[in-house]
Amino acid sequence: MDAEQEVETDKTEITPETELLKTIKAKEAETTDLKSRLQYLQADFLNLQRNASREKEQQRDFAITRFAGDLLETVDVLALALKSVPESVLAQVDSPSSDSPDSSSPNSKSVQTYLKELHQGVDMTHRLLLSTLFKYHVKPFDPTGDKFDPNHHEALYQAPIPGKEPGTVIECQKTGYMIKDRLLRAAQVGVVQDTS
């Protein structure tokens, strides 16, 4: 019985070394756990920073979307104004005319001269507005000749045209616009109809 008591005492007897080893193992496990938690939190924080940075960039890039969309109507009106004056009328101003008014008075300009100057002013305004939009990554696109893409084009009509591939854009009535890689306004187009 003494031998059994000795074995039991050995099993239950806690020496300072075994106690220290248990403490060290517990601390090592705690350290490993804390280290893995820290790495997880660091990775989570880096992801949060990246996401916040990306969202901030997207907000900055697309903050002007509504405003730019509203300005597109002005661009369209200026383009229509430019198209409304035929090139032949503008060319008449450059050629000398026999019925030009008396050039002795300093303010004697013909109606064609005024029209040409007005046309030039509208053209400069149109180009300036487009270049300003371009600074903010708003770019026009004209899909004439391209395949019809419902994600970027709005079909206004279809016409059967022999010799043209069905589904091809034949005319762009209203230019489309992109802001970076996002569609701002779809191009309004006419499409070749399938004649079969």
Buried (B, 14 or more C-beta within 10 A) or exposed (E): EEEEEEEEEEEEEEEEEEEEEEEEEEEEEEEEEEEEEEEEEEEEEEEEEEEEEEEEEEEEBBEBBEEBBEBBEEBBEBBEBBEEBEEEEBEBBEEEEEEEEEEEEEEEBBEBBEBBEEBEEBBEBBEEBBEEBEEBBBBBBBBEEBEBBEEBBBBEEBEEBEEBEBBBBBBBEBBBBBBEEEBBBBBBBBBBBEEE
